[in-house]
Amino acid sequence: MGATQFLNLGHAIAVFALAACALFVLPIAALVWRPARSAAGWLARLIDEVTGAIGKTCAWLGLLMAFGIGAAVVLRYAFGLSFAKLDEAIMAAHAAMIVGAAAWTLAENGHVRVDVLAEKLSPRQRAAIEWIGAMAFLAPFAALIFWASAPYVAASWRVFEASTASDGLRIVFLVKTLGPALALMLGAQALAQACKAALALTTHNVAAAGAAA
């Protein structure tokens, strides 16, 4: 598959992502329309499962990074050897691990939150804040990342960009693709978080509200 085919695929993904934005009507509909709530719950579970599978898989890259860093240290200080491919592979693995696990970490409520008011709020109030945060801040932020990175990544794919080092990796264009990939996964997880928060707000389910917050 050549660069043109990949660029066409990228355009198709962009169109799909734009069409998928219509799904953000669901967390709004779930607040006022009972039939939408079952669909919101199903979609949230599906997204959580997908981002969880991706995150757990990418988490193993941390082990590969540890071995790679250990090998790089031994080669450099014991034998005076340095390989650009190894160094760049470690950085690429680190980037892929962060990008792949970001949405999963959000779903598991693993991100650091500086919120001195949360413990004083009810689960339903926290769910309301979660809904607003996902819909008004996280989703637009993900869209901005995708919009800003798409031309940058397309230019990299057009020439199959490689490392500037003569013995570096030839897959720099793949590493740069992690930018829009992060945007897509965060956008999907924002949708899931908003759906869960909407369910917590409408069903008065304390457990669901706690999970959403």
N, C-alpha and C positions, 0 to 999 in steps of 0.2 A: 504494500500500500504506500503510495507516494504522498508527498506533502499536500498536493491538491485534495486528495481524498480525505486526509486528516483535517484539513481546513474546512472542508464541507461537513465533516462529522462535527467539528467544533461549532459550526453555524447551526447545525441541527440541534445540538445540545443547548445552545443559547435560545433558540426558538422554544424548545421544550421547557426550559427554565422559566421563560417569560409566560408561557401558557400555564405552568404550574402555579404561578402567582395567584391564579384564580382560586386555588385551594384555601387561600387565607380568608376567604369568605366563610369557610366552615367554622372556625372558632367564634366568629361573630354570630352566625346562624344558630350555633349551639346554645347561645345565651338566651335565645328567644323562641326557638323552634325545637320541640322535643324530638322529632324524627332525626334531626341533624346530630343529636348527641351520640347515638350509637355509631354513626359513621365517624364522628370525631374520635371516639374511643378506639375504634378499630384502626384508624389511621395513625393515631399516636402510638399504639402498640407496635404497629408495623415499622414505623420510623425508628422507634427505640430498639427494636430487634436488629434492624439493618445497621444503624450506627453503632450498636453494641458489638455486633460481629466484626465490623471494620475496626473499631477501636481495640478490641481484644487481640485481633490479628496484628495490628500495627504496634501494639505494646511489646511484642516479641522483638521488635527491632532494637529495643533497648539492650537486650542481651547481645545481639550482633554488634552493636556499638561498643559495648564493654570489651568484647574480644578484639574488635578492630583497634580500639584505642590502646589496649594492652600490647597488641602486636606492633603498632606504630611506635610506641615508646621503646620497646625492646629493640626494634630494628634501628631506631635513631641513636639511642644512647649506648647500645651494646656493639652495634656493627657499623654505625655511622651511615646508615642507609635511610633514604626517604623516598616515598613513592606518592606522587600526586594522586594517582587513582585511588589509593587507600585513604588518603586524607579527604578527598572529595566524596568518596563513598560513605565515610563516617558522617560528614555534614549532610549528605542527601538522606541517609537513614534517620538522622536526627530530625530533619524537616518533615519527613514522611510520618514519623512517629507522632510529632506534635499535631500535624494536620489531621492524621487519621484518628487520633484519640480525643480531639477537641470536642466534637459533638457528643461523644460517649460520656466524657467527663461532665458535660453540662447535663446530660440526662440523669447521671448518677449524683447530681448536686455536689460535684467534687471541686468546682471552681471556688477560689477564695472570694468571699463576699464581705465587704466592709459595711455592715448594716447594724447600727446600734439600736434601731427601732424594731427589728423583726421579732425579737423575743417578747416584745410588749404587745404585738398585734395578734389577732385571732388567726387561725388557719385560713378562714375565708378572706380576711383582709390581705394576708400574704398571697393568696391565690389571685386576688385582684391586681396586686402589684406585679405578680409574675405575668399575668395576661397583658398588662400594659407594657411591661418591659419587652416581652417577646414580640408584640405586634408593632409597637411604636419605635423601638430602638434596635433590637437584635436583627429583625428581618430587614429593615432598611439598610443596616450596616452591612449585612451579608450581600444585599443587592449592590451596594456601592463597591464592595470588594470585587464582585464579579464583573461589574461594568468597567471598573478601572483596570483590571488585570487582563481582560479578554484581548484587547489589541496588542498588549505587550507579549502575551503568550502566543498569539497568532503569528507575530513577527518572528518569534523564536522557532516555531514549527516550520515556518516558510523556508528557513535555511537549515533546519535540523541543527540548531545551535549546539556547539560542543565547547568544551573547556578551552580557555585561552592557553593553558599549559600544554606543551607538546605531548606529554604523556598522561594527560588528564582524561576524565571521563568524556564519552561522546554523547551523553544523554542529558545535557543541561536543559534541553527543551522539555524533557519529561519532568525534571525537578521544578521548572517554572510553572508547569501545569498544576502543581499543588496549590497555587493561589486560587484559581477558580474552583478547584475541587473543595477547598476549605469553605469557600462561599456557599457552594451548593449544599454541603453537609450541615453547616451552621444554619442556613436558611430552612432546611428540612427540619432540623431539631427545634428551631424557633416555632415552626408550625406545630410540632408535637407538644412543646411546652404550653403553647397557647390553647391547644385543644384540651390538655389535661387541666389547665387552670379554669377553662370554661366549664368543664364538667364539675369541678370542685365548687364553683360558684353557683351552679344550678341544682346540684343534687345535695348540697350541704354535707357532702362526704368529707369528714375530717381527715381520713387517711389519704384520700386523693388530693386534698388541699395541701397536706404536708408534703406529699411526693412532688406536687407541682412547684411548691415553694422551695 
